[in-house]
Amino acid sequence: MIRIKLSRVMGDRRISQSELSRITGIGKHAINDLYQDLTDRVSLSQLDTICDALGCSLDEILEWTANDPKGKTRDLPSRKH
């Protein structure tokens, strides 16, 4: 499962949805859907634009957790490189 954590990043930077929409050129409805984690699809171009505008990396906006066989999600342990 992939979660969108845009609301957290925007809160940390004290930027409103309207302001992010204005800066990025991404529609307010699309920003709101991302903010609320209500969308199933987002383009790489939009993610790149949002990261550039917020000065953040992709892993600050997206979070992946594995699905267990029963359909529930679980966090995987971090891998050491």
C-alpha atoms as one frame of an Amber mdcrd trajectory, in Angstrom:
protein
   0.000   0.000   0.000   1.284   3.454  -0.843   0.282   6.377   1.353   0.575
  10.007   0.337   1.972  12.170   3.139   1.638  15.521   1.387  -0.401  17.022
   4.238   2.452  16.428   6.688   5.061  17.998   4.406   2.832  20.978   3.651
   2.125  21.450   7.360   5.831  21.378   8.184   6.429  24.069   5.571   3.285
  26.021   6.451   2.010  26.138   2.893  -1.671  25.999   1.974  -3.256  23.898
  -0.724  -4.129  27.059  -2.653  -0.547  28.294  -2.490   0.862  24.942  -3.630
  -1.629  24.891  -6.492  -0.591  28.396  -7.536   3.136  27.636  -7.346   2.955
  24.295  -9.163   0.173  24.952 -11.653  -1.530  21.756 -10.469  -5.276  22.172
 -10.023  -6.722  22.765  -6.562  -8.886  19.644  -6.812  -5.848  17.475  -7.615
  -3.843  19.026  -4.758  -6.746  18.433  -2.361  -7.035  14.781  -3.408  -3.311
  14.308  -2.813  -3.500  16.212   0.484  -6.350  14.004   1.701  -4.679  10.817
   0.330  -7.790  10.156  -1.765  -6.192   9.482  -5.129  -5.038   6.200  -6.617
  -3.018   7.794  -9.400  -0.551  10.618  -9.626   1.872  11.374 -12.423   5.615
  11.388 -11.944   5.612  14.858 -13.449   3.238  16.111 -10.744   5.303  14.481
  -8.003   8.464  16.044  -9.428   6.807  19.466  -9.566   5.508  19.170  -6.000
   8.885  18.016  -4.641  10.603  20.892  -6.428   8.113  23.433  -5.055   8.360
  22.109  -1.493  12.103  21.432  -1.572  11.620  17.848  -0.488  12.401  14.350
  -1.691   9.897  11.821  -2.961  10.269   9.629   0.122   9.004  12.520   2.244
   5.739  12.499   0.271   5.186   8.788  -0.396   5.300   5.881   2.037   5.098
   2.207   1.078   3.991  -0.611   3.353   3.598  -4.225   2.294   0.201  -5.899
   2.239  -0.081  -9.066   4.286  -1.893 -12.093   2.816  -5.130 -11.164   4.611
  -5.208  -7.766   2.919  -3.991  -5.822   5.928  -0.848  -3.752   5.728   2.292
  -4.212   7.753   5.556  -2.337   7.924   8.621  -4.138   6.657  11.857  -3.937
   8.620  14.415  -1.597   7.148  17.110  -3.185   5.027  20.729  -2.545   5.889
  22.981  -1.937   2.907
